[in-house]
Amino acid sequence: MGYRAEHLLSLLKTVAPLLLGLLGVIILALPIRLFEGVAPTPIIPLVVVFFWSIYAPAYMPSVSVFLIGILQDLLTGGPLGLWAAVYLVTQFVVMSQRSYFLGREQKVVWLGFALAAASASLMLWLVMSLMSGALLPVGGLLAQMATTVLIYPLFGIAFGEFHRRILVEA
Amino acid sequence: MEFLGQDGREGFGRRANSRFVLILLILVSILLLLSSLYSAQASVFKKAREGVLDATAPVLEVFSGPVAYFNGIAGNISDYFNVLEQNKALREENAELRQWMNEALELRKVVGAYDALQTYRAPPAAQPIDAYVIGETNDAFARSMIVNAGRAQNIEAGYAVVDNRGLIGRIVDTGARASRVLLLTDVQSRIPVFVEGAAIEGLLVGNTRGKPAIAITEGVDEVAFAQGQRVLTSGAGGVMPRGLPVGVIDGEHGDDIVVDLYANYARTRLVRIINYEFPEVGDTLSPDEEDAGEEVAAVTEG
């Protein structure tokens, strides 16, 4: 393999989590309505940001997080910068607690993700309530965050395998 | 997952991901958020949203087919369990609709007779544009859908969007080949409506709940309404045609009149965008028609 190809490959590996995050945003924008829309779509970008911020922040630079958030804001048509701020603050909090999470059991990390999701929900709810001038109902948000937290272990394993087999070893 | 810790416990301060850049980007996001609060329709933001709409529309369009297929399978499974009840309900509804059909045929004759009168001028006909839903925001607070028709199909912001049940929302962003529909349940949605048979003119205000509420702008003295009365678009403001079915009154919830929408967003797939040219007020109207025009203007201002 030539130097150029190798360089390209390493670049591709660095942006792979970013691409996963962007894919998660696209999934969020698909008209998935399982069981008459009762089951909400999980917020996969939050999982992506959380996972790589803990285990390999070099693969999830803040610029990537920012891009994922901005794409989500533009695609959902909401206030620009909201999801970007939510994801970046999540990364900030997670990275400040990184030394605690590293090497812990998956259960502990899962709990950490639940806390991160809860704080993200709080932020979203506060900003949107301020914007609309009324306290908004939280039911839909809680259901969506709960779904995201429930599927976290599944994606945690998948992302772990992906990171180990493809990004680090291949 | 020891392998994951192998690129070190360096934490903050690495070149690739410094705390400085992170905090800077957080500040940038907050700044963007504040500026978009005050100028949500600023041309830069609007351009960016439309650009993203155009860029993602082909991807969404490719995926929306299979997604609809799997939604259908999941929907079918639940249908199998209540097929008998559904059959019974459909038979009853069919009998009722047959009566309505006969009544409509009679009325068509009557309307035809009126049409033949010289003094009658038909209101301008709407030109519907059909489109498929290719995307939707699965967000707790933002409620919108993306449809695969845009400026190339002469779609402009403000147009009403209906499906086979009733009004679902209005166009807010238009890309070249895709547009965003703001649903009636979004917090930003404000649709002028009136209640049939009651002197209530108002705005249907979305609040992320399934059933939005009416904020009254006219007929405030005594609000008399009954459950089940139809809610229709009033045409005030001059973008949407008057008389599009929105829903029925569900009851009173605190101070609000809550509306049960006809639209079922979980089933909306094919939509019709109504390109409506509002009649010009002024030049050829008779005096009483002019009064009606002023009323509409008053409602718009109020």
HADDOCK unambig.tbl for C-alpha pairs under 7 A between the chains (distance, minus, plus):
assign (segid A and resid 28 and name CA) (segid B and resid 137 and name CA) 6.67 0.50 0.50
assign (segid A and resid 28 and name CA) (segid B and resid 138 and name CA) 5.71 0.50 0.50
assign (segid A and resid 29 and name CA) (segid B and resid 135 and name CA) 5.33 0.50 0.50
assign (segid A and resid 29 and name CA) (segid B and resid 136 and name CA) 5.12 0.50 0.50
assign (segid A and resid 29 and name CA) (segid B and resid 137 and name CA) 5.01 0.50 0.50
assign (segid A and resid 29 and name CA) (segid B and resid 138 and name CA) 6.22 0.50 0.50
assign (segid A and resid 30 and name CA) (segid B and resid 60 and name CA) 6.52 0.50 0.50
assign (segid A and resid 30 and name CA) (segid B and resid 64 and name CA) 6.55 0.50 0.50
assign (segid A and resid 30 and name CA) (segid B and resid 134 and name CA) 6.90 0.50 0.50
assign (segid A and resid 30 and name CA) (segid B and resid 135 and name CA) 4.62 0.50 0.50
assign (segid A and resid 30 and name CA) (segid B and resid 136 and name CA) 5.77 0.50 0.50
assign (segid A and resid 31 and name CA) (segid B and resid 64 and name CA) 6.78 0.50 0.50
assign (segid A and resid 31 and name CA) (segid B and resid 134 and name CA) 6.60 0.50 0.50
assign (segid A and resid 31 and name CA) (segid B and resid 135 and name CA) 4.97 0.50 0.50
assign (segid A and resid 31 and name CA) (segid B and resid 136 and name CA) 5.11 0.50 0.50
assign (segid A and resid 32 and name CA) (segid B and resid 67 and name CA) 6.19 0.50 0.50
assign (segid A and resid 32 and name CA) (segid B and resid 71 and name CA) 6.80 0.50 0.50
assign (segid A and resid 33 and name CA) (segid B and resid 71 and name CA) 6.02 0.50 0.50
assign (segid A and resid 33 and name CA) (segid B and resid 266 and name CA) 6.18 0.50 0.50
assign (segid A and resid 34 and name CA) (segid B and resid 71 and name CA) 5.52 0.50 0.50
assign (segid A and resid 34 and name CA) (segid B and resid 74 and name CA) 6.28 0.50 0.50
assign (segid A and resid 35 and name CA) (segid B and resid 74 and name CA) 6.08 0.50 0.50
assign (segid A and resid 35 and name CA) (segid B and resid 75 and name CA) 5.86 0.50 0.50
assign (segid A and resid 36 and name CA) (segid B and resid 75 and name CA) 6.80 0.50 0.50
assign (segid A and resid 36 and name CA) (segid B and resid 266 and name CA) 5.27 0.50 0.50
assign (segid A and resid 37 and name CA) (segid B and resid 266 and name CA) 5.38 0.50 0.50
assign (segid A and resid 41 and name CA) (segid B and resid 138 and name CA) 6.31 0.50 0.50
assign (segid A and resid 55 and name CA) (segid B and resid 4 and name CA) 5.45 0.50 0.50
assign (segid A and resid 55 and name CA) (segid B and resid 5 and name CA) 5.97 0.50 0.50
assign (segid A and resid 56 and name CA) (segid B and resid 4 and name CA) 6.95 0.50 0.50
assign (segid A and resid 56 and name CA) (segid B and resid 7 and name CA) 6.85 0.50 0.50
assign (segid A and resid 57 and name CA) (segid B and resid 17 and name CA) 6.73 0.50 0.50
assign (segid A and resid 58 and name CA) (segid B and resid 16 and name CA) 5.64 0.50 0.50
assign (segid A and resid 58 and name CA) (segid B and resid 17 and name CA) 6.21 0.50 0.50
assign (segid A and resid 61 and name CA) (segid B and resid 16 and name CA) 6.48 0.50 0.50
assign (segid A and resid 61 and name CA) (segid B and resid 17 and name CA) 5.12 0.50 0.50
assign (segid A and resid 62 and name CA) (segid B and resid 17 and name CA) 6.51 0.50 0.50
assign (segid A and resid 62 and name CA) (segid B and resid 21 and name CA) 6.80 0.50 0.50
assign (segid A and resid 62 and name CA) (segid B and resid 22 and name CA) 5.36 0.50 0.50
assign (segid A and resid 66 and name CA) (segid B and resid 25 and name CA) 6.96 0.50 0.50
assign (segid A and resid 74 and name CA) (segid B and resid 49 and name CA) 4.98 0.50 0.50
assign (segid A and resid 74 and name CA) (segid B and resid 52 and name CA) 6.56 0.50 0.50
assign (segid A and resid 75 and name CA) (segid B and resid 49 and name CA) 6.78 0.50 0.50
assign (segid A and resid 75 and name CA) (segid B and resid 52 and name CA) 6.53 0.50 0.50
assign (segid A and resid 75 and name CA) (segid B and resid 53 and name CA) 6.65 0.50 0.50
assign (segid A and resid 76 and name CA) (segid B and resid 137 and name CA) 5.25 0.50 0.50
assign (segid A and resid 76 and name CA) (segid B and resid 142 and name CA) 6.65 0.50 0.50
assign (segid A and resid 77 and name CA) (segid B and resid 49 and name CA) 6.89 0.50 0.50
assign (segid A and resid 78 and name CA) (segid B and resid 142 and name CA) 6.04 0.50 0.50
assign (segid A and resid 79 and name CA) (segid B and resid 33 and name CA) 6.18 0.50 0.50
assign (segid A and resid 79 and name CA) (segid B and resid 36 and name CA) 5.94 0.50 0.50
assign (segid A and resid 79 and name CA) (segid B and resid 37 and name CA) 6.71 0.50 0.50
assign (segid A and resid 80 and name CA) (segid B and resid 32 and name CA) 6.12 0.50 0.50
assign (segid A and resid 80 and name CA) (segid B and resid 33 and name CA) 5.44 0.50 0.50
assign (segid A and resid 80 and name CA) (segid B and resid 36 and name CA) 5.99 0.50 0.50
assign (segid A and resid 81 and name CA) (segid B and resid 29 and name CA) 4.57 0.50 0.50
assign (segid A and resid 81 and name CA) (segid B and resid 30 and name CA) 6.35 0.50 0.50
assign (segid A and resid 81 and name CA) (segid B and resid 32 and name CA) 5.33 0.50 0.50
assign (segid A and resid 81 and name CA) (segid B and resid 33 and name CA) 4.77 0.50 0.50
assign (segid A and resid 82 and name CA) (segid B and resid 33 and name CA) 5.98 0.50 0.50
assign (segid A and resid 84 and name CA) (segid B and resid 29 and name CA) 6.03 0.50 0.50
assign (segid A and resid 85 and name CA) (segid B and resid 26 and name CA) 5.58 0.50 0.50
assign (segid A and resid 85 and name CA) (segid B and resid 29 and name CA) 5.26 0.50 0.50
assign (segid A and resid 85 and name CA) (segid B and resid 30 and name CA) 6.38 0.50 0.50
assign (segid A and resid 88 and name CA) (segid B and resid 22 and name CA) 6.99 0.50 0.50
assign (segid A and resid 88 and name CA) (segid B and resid 26 and name CA) 5.98 0.50 0.50
assign (segid A and resid 89 and name CA) (segid B and resid 26 and name CA) 6.88 0.50 0.50
assign (segid A and resid 95 and name CA) (segid B and resid 11 and name CA) 6.74 0.50 0.50
assign (segid A and resid 98 and name CA) (segid B and resid 11 and name CA) 6.68 0.50 0.50
assign (segid A and resid 99 and name CA) (segid B and resid 9 and name CA) 6.73 0.50 0.50
assign (segid A and resid 102 and name CA) (segid B and resid 5 and name CA) 6.52 0.50 0.50
assign (segid A and resid 103 and name CA) (segid B and resid 1 and name CA) 6.83 0.50 0.50
assign (segid A and resid 103 and name CA) (segid B and resid 2 and name CA) 6.18 0.50 0.50
assign (segid A and resid 132 and name CA) (segid B and resid 187 and name CA) 6.34 0.50 0.50
assign (segid A and resid 136 and name CA) (segid B and resid 207 and name CA) 7.00 0.50 0.50
assign (segid A and resid 140 and name CA) (segid B and resid 140 and name CA) 5.27 0.50 0.50
assign (segid A and resid 141 and name CA) (segid B and resid 140 and name CA) 4.72 0.50 0.50
